[in-house]
Amino acid sequence: MIYFQGVSKAFGSHVVLDELDLDIPKGKITFILGKSGEGKSVTIKHIMGLLKPDKGRIIVDGFDISDYSKDEVRLYRRKFGMLFQHAALFDSMTVLDNVLFPLREHTVMSKKSMLSRANEVLEQTGLPHIKRKFPSELSTGEKKRVGLARALVAKPKILLYDEPTTGMDPLVCEMIDKLIVEVGNTEKELTSIVISHDLKAALATSHNIIMLYKGKVALSGSPDEFRSTKDPIVRQFFSGKIEGPMEFF
């Protein structure tokens, strides 16, 4: 679904992506890992078309997006759904109106069709009973699920999860991990990309893991390949120890 071919990006003298090559398979759950400052967010911004590479090509769904114009990027972003770190719900809107928002803004569907689709994803995420509530009345886990329902409502080809479990208690983390898997199993064509520091979740829920280090891919492969790797950088990251070859800056 997504290919980076020799992608470089620098901000001033600071090189974030250094001739990065990676691929993200279609219809799978891919986790992108790495310590802070390794380019995870910059990679996602390139995928979204928010940044353009200094060098290299980015192919998404068969199209080279590297030189898209603003208008082309605006249309291209309709391929995406996104679950933000803190759900980013509109406090003045009910759950139902939050979920309906992308359809009202970006489609010409009839009101009946929009309501039908919104109710469908609310059912899918286990939320039909709270659709008249406001975000202030919801638990942290419920807010996350509403954010996921809103991300799914327009039937995106690619769903991005931005640090979905950061700052959450273990029960909410497990609920979100299960939702990611359930959505992936239900939406067979959906490509899910999770930016995370949660190693346990990556090993338990992903089909594919990409670890970034110094602007390149340290390792890309299945959870089993990550469990068995002898790569010292990857092993240090997974061990959570300061001692080792990984540089901290």
N, C-alpha and C positions, 0 to 999 in steps of 0.2 A: 504493500500500500504506500509506503514512504521510503524513499532512498535519499541519502545524503552522499554526494560524490565530491570528495575533496573540499568540503565546506570550511572556510576560514572566516573568523570574525574577531576584530580587535576594537577596543575602545581606547583611543590614544595609543599608548605603548603597551597596554595590557592585552595580550592575546587570550581570548576565551575559548574559541574553537580553532583548532590547528589542523587544517586539512582533514576534517572529520569525515569518515566513511561509516555509515550505519544503514541498516535496513530494518523496517518494522513490518512484520507480516500482516496480511489482511485477515480480518475475522478472528484475531487472537488478542489476548491480554498481554501487553508488554509493559514491564516496569523499567523506568530509567532511574538508576541509582547513582550516587556519588556524594562525596562530602560537599559542604557548602562552598560555593565559588568555582565549582568544576564545570559549569555551563549547562546545567539541566534546564533552568528557566530560559536561557538564551536559545537553547535548542528548540524548546516549545514555541518561543516567539518567532523563530524562523519557520517552523511548521505552520503556524497560524498566519504567516505573512506580515507579522508586525515588524520584523526586521528583514533586511536583505543581506545576503552574504557578501563579504568583500571579495570572495573568490569561491568558485565551485558551483554545483548545481543541486537543486532540490526538486525531486520528482514526487508528486503526490497524486495518487489515483491515475497515473499515466500522463500527467501534465507537468511540464517544467514551470514552476511558479517563481523561479529566481528573479525574473524581471517583470513580474506582473505590475500593471498600473494600479492606482488607488481604486478605480472602479472595478477592475478585474479582481482585486483582493476582496473587495466588499461582497461580490457575488460568490467568490470562492469560499469565504468563511461560512457560508450556509451549509457546507458539508459537515460542520463541527457542532458538537454540543460540549459544554464545559461545566464541570462541577468545581466551583471555587473552594478555596480552603475553608472559608467561613460561610459557605452557602450563598452569601450575597443576595439575600431575598429583599424584596421591597416591603418595608415595614407597614406602609399604608394600604397594602393589598392583601386580600385573603389568600389562602393557599391556592384555591382554584384560580384566582386572577394572576397569581405569580406564575402558575404553570401555563396559563393561556397566553401570557405576554409574548413569547417568541412567535406564536401563530398569528397574533394580532398585528405584530410589527412586520413580519416578513413573509406572510402568505396571503392569498386571496380566498381562503377557504370560507365556506358559509359558517354562520354562527353555530348551526346544528353540528356540522362536521368538526368544528373546533372543540365544542363541548364534548363530543363523543371521544375524540382523541385524548383530550385532557383527562377525562374520567378513566380512559383505558390505562394511561400511564400511572395515574393515582392508584388504581387497582393493582397494577404491576409492582409498585413500590410499597404496597400495604398501607395506603393513606386515605382511602375513600371516606372514612369516618371523620376526618378533620378538615375537609376542604373548605368549610366556612370559617375556620379559625384564622387568626392573624399570627404572624411570626412570633410576636411577643408572648403568645400563649403556648408555644411549642417547646418541647425539649430539644437538646442539642442533636440527638439522633433523628428526631422528626424533621428538624430544619435541614439536615443533610439529605434526608430522603426526598423532601420537597425540592431541594436543589437538583437532585438527580432526576426527578420526574420532569422538571423544567428543561433539563439538558436533553432528555430523551424525546420530548413531545414532538419536535419537528423531524423526527426520524433521521438523525445525523448518520453519516458514514463513519465518522471518527468521533470518539468521545474522549475528552481529556479530563483527567482527574488531577487537580493541583494539590498535592500534599493532603489527601482526603482524611487522614487520621491524625494529623499533627495536633497535639494538645488535647486529644480525646481520651476518655477513660477506656480501660481494656474492653469493657462490654460494648461500648459504642464502636470501638475499632473493629471488633469481631463482626458486629452487625454490618458495618460498611464493607468489610472484606467479603462477606457472604453476598451482599448486594452486587458487588462488582462481578462476582462469579455468576450469580443468577442472571444478571443482565446479559453477560457474555454468552451464557448458554441459551437464553431466549432469543436474543438478536444475533443470529448466526453470521450475518454479514458485517456486523459492527466491529470496527477496530478500536480497541481500548488502549489508551496510553496513560500510565499512572506515574506521576512524578512523586517520589517518596524517599524517605530515609528508613522506612519500616522494612527491615530485612526479613523478619518473620513473615510478614504479609506477602512480600515478593516471592519467597520460597513456597508459600502455601497456596497462592492464588494465581500466579502468572503462568503463561505458556512460555514466555520469553523474557529474559532480563538483559539489559544493557547497562554496564557500569562505565561511567566516564571518569577519566583522570587526565589532567593536563591537556584538556581540549581534544582528547582522542578517546577511542573505545579501549578500555583496559581489557574487557571481556564481554562477549555477547554470546548468549546461549540459553539452554534450558535450565530450570532450577537444579536438576541433577548435575549438570556440567559445572554449575557454581559450587555445589556442595563438594564436588570431587576435585576441583581445580588445585593445582600446585602453585599458581601464580602468586608471588609474595605480596603484591599490592592488593589483590582481591582478598587474599586470606587475612591480611592485616585489617582491611576495612570490615570484613565480616566478624573478626574477633573483637573489634572495638578497642584495640590497644594502640597507645601512642607510639610504642617502640616498634620500629620497622622501617622499611624503605620509603614509605609514603611521606611526602613532604607536606608540612603544614605552614601556611603563610597567611 
